[in-house]
Amino acid sequence: MTNSPTHLTHIGVGLFTIPKMLDQDFRGTMQLLAEIGYKEVEFFGPFSFSVPEAHAGWQPVADFLGIRQTGHYGLTPQEVRAVLDGFGLTSPSMHTDLQTLRQRMPQLAAAAHVVGQRYVVLPSIPEEERRTLDDYKRLAAEFNQIGAAAVAEGIRFAYHNHGYGLRPVDGVVPFQMFLAQTDPALVDMQLDIYWNTAGGGDPLAYLRDYPGRFRLMHIKDMTQRVPVPEDMNNPQAWIGLFPYIADAGSGILDLTALVSQGRQSGVEHFLLERDLAPDPLTTLKQSYQHLDGLRLG
């Protein structure tokens, strides 16, 4: 199934929206997603093959959330694929961490091929690796190397923007530098429209100005425009913006314009994501209804 000219018919969901539901009942949650109407799911790590540092870094978050598992939730990639196939779901992508991308691309690719994923996505850059413009320049070069390693394994690497890197550093916007200095043949982008807006960007302009670069989109709405924190490098700054995340269609972002422009600019996968949704079942149902009802230009 593909998207029609005026309608999204292949709506996905980023599973970071519902980590506790998955931890409690992976198969039942996948069945629920399919019954609501979702067709695609995006997994997030750490996975069994992730580097030890990824597991150690995630553990405080897992303890805070009260969950035991992420990644494939104790299943093998083959078992995950069987569950997805059983409910008519596919998974275009997974989120992973920088060190696993650096050190374990063959393992990432092996799992991706089994599950059916094309994209391995970096959702955030560790704070200590993005303190200066030179850090961002080094990362842009390294992204090309990671992208080449992914292509050699038959998959694609994508970078997902967070709320940092969207305002000038020494006169240069790091995210724009990533777009300019990474090779489109090697590096794709996932546009998170909420974090792009919250960080001082204009997601609609990015889609218009960089056609073909954004292959995936995270859709989350915003209750109101808030002043951009002075230091979006600090994780506490983004946590302070979580209360302004809203279900799709219940906020101020023009989702019709963003999704329409996204399709015109080459976005292939549109994924609802509401980070740690306080009422996940309501978020899943109401957001799907809104996205399913969009009439696109």
Order of alpha helices (4+ residues) and beta strands (2+ residues): beta-alpha-alpha-beta-alpha-alpha-beta-alpha-alpha-beta-alpha-beta-alpha-beta-alpha-alpha-beta-beta-alpha-beta-alpha-beta-alpha
